[in-house]
Amino acid sequence: MSTEETGKMGLPSLTLFSVCAVLVIDGLTAAASIGPSAITWWIITLLAFVIPYIMISSELGTTYPGEGGIYDWVKRAFGNKWAVRTTWYYWINVALWMPAVYIMFAGMFAEMFFPGMGLWTQILICIALTALTVWICNMSVDAGVWVTNLGALFKVVVIVTLGVGGFIYAAKNGVANEFTLASMTPNFDSALGFLPVIIFNLLGFELIACMGKEIKNPVRDIPKSMMISAALVTGLYIFGTVGILLAMPVEDIGLVAGIIATLQTLFGDGAFGNFMVIFIGSLALATFIANMVTWTMGASRAAMEAAQEGELPEYVAKEHPVHKTPVGANNITGIVSAVVILCYGFLAGESDELFWSVFAFSSCIFLLPYLLMFPAFLKLRSADPDVERPYRVPGGAAVAKLITWVCTFFIAQAVFLFIFPEVFSGTIDWAYTIPVAAGVLITMGIGEYLLARALKRMKQLESEAGSAAAENA
């Protein structure tokens, strides 16, 4: 039976999968905080970064089909050491991203129902949501396709509501920000510190390459679905950003409560307006939980399998005896998330600061595997030239090198700006930068410790295997 017949996912389902995985709304207000020039930055990032990134992912995904994704590509190119680092960053990033998502959840929840809620009450809500996420992931083998699809539907509804509502509001009341050639021209002012969010929001398209045998026609559909979903996702992001900027002066856009404040502006404070704010706001909150359940289950499963191969500590390999869920990895994810929430709670003065500090910290860790993925593409081009490449980035070696280093530069500058967001304004806020940089370095340091232990275990296993083989001979 052919691959076309046995595969389950065609072009529409692959495109929906990518939209579900990539489209998020927790960074939308940060992107809007750049101002009208954010629209131009979205377009520049799509053309200069996302399209080359998708071409690289398409070549890697069709050349090395399977379920390993970035981990497999890095391992093939650079060996076990860098593969272990990739696994660590990929898994632990979810535990570090979860606090940022739930900090935004608590802030939006407070804005909708309890405007006077204190920071530490919000932190308790974050910890409770973390525990709920771990419990769901431990008790369910699969959150179900409906969770992902429903989450994606809610995201689209929220973003379309912001976009359409923004245009209707502007038609009645005028625009809150000027959309002129000058205001939309990219510049290097202090708002550029939010630029990495645009890059962060457009990563994850390579995930469909991990679907392996589930894809009907990977050679045809992987590149097409990535391109289509990139256009859809970028279009939705731009539409939502424009909607926020039409209704809210850029200086009034809050990172945490910005979406709720925009909805309140769009719909007013009447009975219908209050209903719409609560309804659309609740859909947004639901997407946060769906995101965290989905990503935690996926990342923890990958971590469990890596631990079973000796690449992560033994406890991470622990599996639920009945549900077969990765309880060890899930539990560690929850513990790390709670600790990060508490630590940053002592360092941040209010919810916007807390959200941005944790979001920037986790995003840096999320970006690190991509610093390995793009060079891995170039390395495999030269180290593995004879393997069949069903899809090949056009333009030869020169184009391959160019897009590799362009993509690597985009990721590197995003990491830099997450740590030093105000560098282009000539200042550095060390009270912000030191905790974020320290968090990144500590996370990398723990990864190096785990790497040393993993290499020791692998060597021991190889030695035991050699001894067993000698005895059998």
C-alpha positions as CSV (number, residue, x, y, z in Angstrom):
1,M,0.0,0.0,0.0
2,S,1.4,3.4,-0.9
3,T,2.2,6.3,1.4
4,E,-0.6,8.2,-0.2
5,E,-3.0,5.5,0.9
6,T,-1.7,4.9,4.3
7,G,-1.2,8.4,5.5
8,K,-4.0,10.2,7.3
9,M,-3.1,13.9,7.0
10,G,-3.6,15.7,3.8
11,L,-3.0,19.4,2.9
12,P,-6.0,20.8,4.8
13,S,-5.3,19.0,8.0
14,L,-1.6,19.8,7.9
15,T,-2.3,23.4,7.4
16,L,-4.8,23.5,10.3
17,F,-2.2,21.7,12.4
18,S,0.4,24.4,11.7
19,V,-2.1,27.2,12.4
20,C,-3.1,25.5,15.7
21,A,0.6,25.1,16.7
22,V,1.9,28.5,15.7
23,L,-1.0,31.0,16.2
24,V,-1.0,32.3,19.8
25,I,-2.4,35.5,21.3
26,D,-0.3,35.9,24.4
27,G,2.2,38.0,22.5
28,L,-0.2,40.0,20.4
29,T,-0.3,43.0,22.7
30,A,3.5,43.1,22.9
31,A,3.6,43.2,19.1
32,A,1.0,46.0,19.0
33,S,3.1,48.0,21.5
34,I,5.7,48.6,18.8
35,G,3.1,50.9,17.2
36,P,1.9,51.1,13.5
37,S,5.4,50.1,12.4
38,A,4.6,46.6,13.7
39,I,2.7,46.0,10.5
40,T,5.8,46.6,8.4
41,W,7.9,44.5,10.8
42,W,5.4,41.6,10.4
43,I,5.7,41.8,6.6
44,I,9.6,42.1,6.7
45,T,9.8,39.1,9.1
46,L,7.6,37.1,6.8
47,L,9.6,37.8,3.7
48,A,13.1,37.9,5.1
49,F,12.9,35.2,7.8
50,V,9.7,33.0,7.6
51,I,9.9,32.1,3.9
52,P,13.6,31.0,4.1
53,Y,12.9,29.2,7.4
54,I,10.0,27.3,5.8
55,M,12.2,26.4,2.8
56,I,14.8,25.0,5.2
57,S,12.2,23.1,7.3
58,S,10.7,21.7,4.1
59,E,14.0,20.3,2.9
60,L,14.9,18.8,6.2
61,G,11.4,17.4,6.8
62,T,11.1,15.7,3.4
63,T,14.7,14.5,3.4
64,Y,14.7,13.1,6.9
65,P,11.0,12.0,7.5
66,G,10.2,10.7,10.9
67,E,9.1,12.0,14.3
68,G,12.3,13.6,15.6
69,G,12.1,17.0,14.0
70,I,14.7,19.5,15.2
71,Y,16.2,16.9,17.6
72,D,16.8,14.4,14.8
73,W,18.2,17.0,12.5
74,V,20.6,18.4,15.1
75,K,21.7,14.8,16.1
76,R,22.4,13.9,12.5
77,A,24.4,17.0,11.9
78,F,26.3,17.5,15.2
79,G,26.0,14.3,17.2
80,N,24.6,13.3,20.6
81,K,25.9,16.2,22.7
82,W,24.0,18.9,20.8
83,A,21.0,16.6,20.5
84,V,20.8,16.3,24.3
85,R,21.1,20.1,24.6
86,T,18.3,20.5,22.0
87,T,16.1,18.0,23.9
88,W,16.7,19.9,27.2
89,Y,15.9,23.3,25.7
90,Y,12.8,22.0,23.9
91,W,11.3,20.4,27.0
92,I,12.2,22.8,29.7
93,N,11.1,25.8,27.6
94,V,7.5,24.7,28.2
95,A,8.0,24.8,32.0
96,L,9.4,28.3,31.6
97,W,6.8,29.5,29.1
98,M,3.9,28.3,31.2
99,P,4.4,30.9,33.9
100,A,4.2,33.7,31.4
101,V,1.1,32.4,29.8
102,Y,-0.7,31.9,33.1
103,I,0.5,35.3,34.4
104,M,-1.3,36.8,31.4
105,F,-4.3,34.5,32.2
106,A,-4.4,35.8,35.8
107,G,-4.0,39.4,34.7
108,M,-6.8,39.2,32.1
109,F,-9.0,37.3,34.6
110,A,-8.5,40.0,37.2
111,E,-9.2,42.8,34.7
112,M,-12.5,41.1,33.7
113,F,-13.8,40.1,37.1
114,F,-11.7,41.5,40.0
115,P,-9.9,44.7,38.8
116,G,-8.3,45.3,42.3
117,M,-6.8,41.8,42.5
118,G,-3.2,42.0,44.0
119,L,-0.1,40.5,42.3
120,W,0.3,37.7,44.8
121,T,-3.3,36.6,44.4
122,Q,-2.7,36.4,40.6
123,I,0.5,34.4,41.3
124,L,-1.6,31.9,43.3
125,I,-4.0,31.6,40.4
126,C,-1.0,30.9,38.1
127,I,0.2,28.1,40.4
128,A,-3.3,26.6,40.6
129,L,-3.5,26.6,36.7
130,T,0.0,25.0,36.6
131,A,-1.2,22.2,38.9
132,L,-4.4,21.8,36.8
133,T,-2.4,21.5,33.6
134,V,-0.1,18.8,35.1
135,W,-3.1,16.9,36.4
136,I,-4.8,16.9,33.0
137,C,-1.6,15.8,31.2
138,N,-1.1,13.0,33.8
139,M,-4.6,11.7,33.5
140,S,-5.1,11.8,29.7
141,V,-3.2,9.9,27.1
142,D,-4.3,12.3,24.5
143,A,-6.0,15.7,25.0
144,G,-7.8,14.9,21.8
145,V,-7.8,16.5,18.4
146,W,-10.9,18.5,19.4
147,V,-8.9,20.4,22.0
148,T,-6.3,21.6,19.5
149,N,-9.0,22.4,16.9
150,L,-11.2,24.1,19.4
151,G,-8.3,26.1,20.7
152,A,-7.4,27.2,17.2
153,L,-11.1,28.2,16.5
154,F,-11.1,30.3,19.7
155,K,-7.8,32.0,18.7
156,V,-9.2,32.9,15.3
157,V,-12.5,34.2,16.8
158,V,-10.6,36.4,19.3
159,I,-8.2,37.8,16.6
160,V,-11.0,38.4,14.0
161,T,-13.1,40.1,16.7
162,L,-10.2,42.4,17.5
163,G,-9.6,43.2,13.9
164,V,-13.2,43.7,12.8
165,G,-14.1,45.5,16.0
166,G,-11.1,47.9,15.5
167,F,-12.2,48.9,12.0
168,I,-15.8,49.4,13.1
169,Y,-14.6,51.5,16.1
170,A,-12.3,53.6,13.9
171,A,-15.2,54.3,11.4
172,K,-17.3,55.6,14.3
173,N,-14.7,57.3,16.5
174,G,-11.6,57.9,14.4
175,V,-8.3,56.0,14.7
176,A,-6.4,55.9,18.0
177,N,-3.0,56.0,16.2
178,E,-2.0,57.6,12.9
179,F,-1.3,55.1,10.1
180,T,1.0,57.1,7.9
181,L,4.0,56.3,5.8
182,A,6.2,57.8,8.6
183,S,4.5,56.0,11.5
184,M,4.6,52.7,9.6
185,T,8.3,53.0,8.7
186,P,10.5,50.7,10.8
187,N,12.7,52.6,13.2
188,F,15.1,51.7,16.0
189,D,13.4,53.4,19.0
190,S,12.7,51.9,22.4
191,A,9.6,50.0,21.2
192,L,11.9,47.8,19.1
193,G,12.5,45.8,22.3
194,F,9.2,44.1,21.5
195,L,10.3,43.1,18.0
196,P,11.5,39.6,19.1
197,V,7.8,38.8,19.9
198,I,7.1,38.9,16.2
199,I,9.8,36.3,15.5
200,F,8.6,34.2,18.5
201,N,5.0,34.2,17.2
202,L,6.1,32.9,13.8
203,L,8.1,29.9,14.9
204,G,6.8,26.3,15.0
205,F,6.0,25.6,11.4
206,E,8.6,22.8,11.3
207,L,6.4,20.8,13.8
208,I,4.4,19.2,11.0
209,A,7.6,17.5,9.8
210,C,7.4,15.4,13.0
211,M,4.1,13.8,11.9
212,G,6.0,11.2,9.9
213,K,3.9,8.4,8.5
214,E,0.7,10.3,9.3
215,I,1.2,12.5,6.2
216,K,-0.3,11.3,3.0
217,N,2.1,13.0,0.6
218,P,4.9,14.7,2.6
219,V,6.9,15.7,-0.5
220,R,4.0,17.7,-1.9
221,D,2.1,18.7,1.2
222,I,4.8,19.7,3.8
223,P,6.1,22.7,1.8
224,K,2.6,23.7,0.6
225,S,1.1,23.5,4.1
226,M,3.9,25.5,5.6
227,M,3.6,28.3,3.1
228,I,-0.2,28.5,3.3
229,S,-0.3,28.4,7.1
230,A,2.5,31.0,7.3
231,A,0.4,33.4,5.1
232,L,-2.7,32.7,7.2
233,V,-1.0,33.1,10.5
234,T,0.8,36.3,9.5
235,G,-2.4,37.7,8.1
236,L,-4.3,37.0,11.3
237,Y,-1.5,38.5,13.4
238,I,-1.5,41.7,11.3
239,F,-5.3,41.9,11.3
240,G,-5.4,41.6,15.1
241,T,-2.5,44.1,15.6
242,V,-4.2,46.6,13.3
243,G,-7.5,46.2,15.3
244,I,-5.8,46.9,18.6
245,L,-4.0,49.9,17.2
246,L,-7.1,51.3,15.6
247,A,-8.8,51.3,19.0
248,M,-6.1,51.9,21.6
249,P,-3.3,54.6,21.7
250,V,0.0,52.7,21.7
251,E,1.0,54.2,25.0
252,D,-2.2,52.7,26.6
253,I,-1.7,49.1,25.4
254,G,-0.9,46.9,28.5
255,L,1.0,43.7,27.9
256,V,-1.2,41.7,30.2
257,A,-4.6,43.4,30.2
258,G,-4.3,45.0,26.7
259,I,-6.7,42.5,25.0
260,I,-9.4,43.1,27.7
261,A,-8.9,46.8,27.6
262,T,-9.2,46.8,23.8
263,L,-12.4,44.7,24.0
264,Q,-13.8,47.2,26.6
265,T,-13.0,50.0,24.3
266,L,-14.6,48.3,21.3
267,F,-17.8,47.2,23.0
268,G,-18.3,49.8,25.7
269,D,-19.7,49.3,29.2
270,G,-23.3,48.5,28.4
271,A,-24.9,45.2,29.1
272,F,-24.1,43.9,25.6
273,G,-20.6,45.3,25.8
274,N,-19.9,43.6,29.1
275,F,-21.2,40.3,27.8
276,M,-18.9,40.5,24.7
277,V,-15.9,41.4,26.8
278,I,-16.5,38.4,29.1
279,F,-17.4,36.1,26.2
280,I,-14.4,36.9,24.0
281,G,-12.1,37.3,27.0
282,S,-13.1,33.9,28.2
283,L,-12.4,32.4,24.8
284,A,-8.9,33.9,25.0
285,L,-8.4,32.5,28.5
286,A,-9.4,29.0,27.2
287,T,-6.8,29.2,24.5
288,F,-4.1,29.7,27.1
289,I,-5.0,26.5,28.9
290,A,-5.4,24.5,25.6
291,N,-2.0,25.8,24.5
292,M,-0.3,24.7,27.7
293,V,-2.0,21.3,27.8
294,T,-1.0,20.6,24.2
295,W,2.6,21.7,24.5
296,T,3.2,20.1,27.8
297,M,1.9,16.7,26.6
298,G,4.1,16.9,23.5
299,A,7.2,18.2,25.1
300,S,6.9,15.8,28.1
301,R,6.4,12.8,25.8
302,A,9.6,13.8,23.9
303,A,11.5,14.2,27.2
304,M,10.3,10.8,28.5
305,E,11.5,9.1,25.4
306,A,14.8,10.9,25.6
307,A,15.2,9.9,29.2
308,Q,14.4,6.2,28.4
309,E,17.4,6.4,26.0
310,G,19.6,7.8,28.8
311,E,19.7,11.4,27.6
312,L,17.8,12.9,30.6
313,P,17.6,11.9,34.3
314,E,15.9,8.6,35.1
315,Y,12.9,10.2,36.8
316,V,12.0,12.0,33.6
317,A,11.4,8.5,32.1
318,K,8.7,7.7,34.6
319,E,5.4,6.6,33.0
320,H,2.0,6.3,34.5
321,P,1.2,2.6,35.0
322,V,-2.3,2.9,33.7
323,H,-2.6,5.9,31.5
324,K,0.9,5.6,30.1
325,T,1.4,9.3,30.3
326,P,4.9,10.9,31.0
327,V,4.2,11.7,34.7
328,G,7.8,12.2,35.5
329,A,8.3,14.9,32.9
330,N,4.9,16.4,33.6
331,N,5.6,16.7,37.3
332,I,9.0,18.3,36.8
333,T,7.4,20.8,34.3
334,G,4.9,21.8,37.0
335,I,7.4,22.1,39.7
336,V,9.8,24.3,37.6
337,S,6.8,26.4,36.5
338,A,5.7,27.1,40.0
339,V,9.2,27.9,41.2
340,V,9.8,30.3,38.3
341,I,6.4,32.0,39.1
342,L,7.4,32.4,42.8
343,C,11.0,33.6,42.0
344,Y,9.9,36.3,39.5
345,G,7.1,37.3,41.8
346,F,9.7,38.6,44.2
347,L,11.5,40.4,41.4
348,A,8.7,42.2,39.6
349,G,6.7,45.1,40.9
350,E,3.5,44.6,38.8
351,S,1.9,42.1,36.4
352,D,3.2,43.7,33.2
353,E,6.8,43.5,34.4
354,L,6.3,40.0,35.7
355,F,4.8,38.8,32.4
356,W,7.5,40.4,30.3
357,S,10.4,39.1,32.4
358,V,9.2,35.6,32.4
359,F,8.1,35.7,28.8
360,A,11.5,37.0,27.6
361,F,13.3,34.4,29.7
362,S,11.3,31.5,28.4
363,S,11.4,32.8,24.8
364,C,15.2,32.9,24.9
365,I,15.3,29.2,25.9
366,F,12.7,28.5,23.2
367,L,14.9,30.1,20.5
368,L,18.1,28.3,21.4
369,P,17.3,25.0,19.4
370,Y,16.7,27.2,16.3
371,L,20.3,28.5,16.6
372,L,21.3,24.8,16.1
373,M,18.6,23.9,13.5
374,F,19.7,26.3,10.8
375,P,23.4,25.4,10.9
376,A,22.4,21.8,11.0
377,F,20.6,22.3,7.6
378,L,23.9,23.6,6.1
379,K,26.0,20.9,7.7
380,L,23.8,18.1,6.4
381,R,23.9,19.6,2.9
382,S,27.7,19.1,2.9
383,A,28.0,16.0,5.2
384,D,25.2,14.1,3.6
385,P,25.2,15.1,-0.1
386,D,24.1,11.8,-1.6
387,V,20.8,11.4,0.3
388,E,17.8,12.0,-1.9
389,R,16.2,15.4,-1.2
390,P,12.6,15.3,-2.5
391,Y,12.3,19.0,-1.8
392,R,15.4,21.1,-2.2
393,V,15.9,24.7,-1.4
394,P,16.3,26.3,-4.9
395,G,19.4,28.4,-5.8
396,G,22.3,26.1,-5.0
397,A,24.9,26.3,-2.3
398,A,25.1,30.1,-2.3
399,V,21.4,30.5,-1.5
400,A,21.6,27.8,1.1
401,K,24.4,29.6,2.9
402,L,22.7,32.9,2.6
403,I,19.3,31.9,4.0
404,T,21.0,29.8,6.8
405,W,22.9,32.8,8.1
406,V,20.0,35.2,7.6
407,C,17.7,32.9,9.7
408,T,20.4,32.4,12.3
409,F,20.9,36.2,12.5
410,F,17.2,36.7,13.1
411,I,17.1,34.2,15.9
412,A,20.3,35.6,17.5
413,Q,19.2,39.2,17.5
414,A,15.8,38.1,18.9
415,V,17.7,36.4,21.9
416,F,19.8,39.6,22.3
417,L,16.8,41.9,22.2
418,F,14.9,39.8,24.7
419,I,17.8,40.3,27.1
420,F,18.6,43.9,26.2
421,P,15.3,45.3,25.0
422,E,16.2,49.0,25.3
423,V,19.7,48.8,23.8
424,F,18.8,50.9,20.8
425,S,17.6,53.7,23.0
426,G,21.1,53.9,24.5
427,T,20.1,52.5,27.9
428,I,20.2,49.1,29.7
429,D,17.7,48.4,32.5
430,W,20.0,46.1,34.6
431,A,17.2,45.4,37.0
432,Y,15.4,43.7,34.2
433,T,18.3,42.4,32.2
434,I,20.2,40.7,35.0
435,P,17.4,38.4,36.2
436,V,16.5,37.4,32.6
437,A,20.2,36.8,31.6
438,A,20.8,34.9,34.9
439,G,17.8,32.7,34.2
440,V,19.0,31.9,30.7
441,L,22.6,31.1,32.0
442,I,21.3,29.0,34.9
443,T,19.1,27.0,32.5
444,M,22.0,26.4,30.1
445,G,24.2,25.5,33.1
446,I,21.7,22.8,34.3
447,G,21.6,21.5,30.7
448,E,25.4,21.1,30.7
449,Y,25.2,19.2,34.0
450,L,22.5,16.9,32.6
451,L,24.6,16.5,29.4
452,A,27.6,15.4,31.4
453,R,25.4,12.9,33.3
454,A,23.8,11.6,30.1
455,L,27.2,11.1,28.4
456,K,28.4,9.1,31.4
457,R,25.2,7.0,31.4
458,M,25.6,6.3,27.6
459,K,29.2,5.3,28.1
460,Q,28.2,3.0,30.9
461,L,25.4,1.4,28.8
462,E,27.8,0.9,25.9
463,S,30.3,-0.7,28.2
464,E,27.7,-3.0,29.7
465,A,26.4,-3.9,26.2
466,G,30.0,-4.7,25.1
467,S,30.6,-6.9,28.1
468,A,27.3,-8.8,27.5
469,A,28.2,-9.3,23.9
470,A,31.6,-10.6,24.9
471,E,30.1,-13.1,27.4
472,N,27.6,-14.4,24.8
473,A,30.4,-14.9,22.3
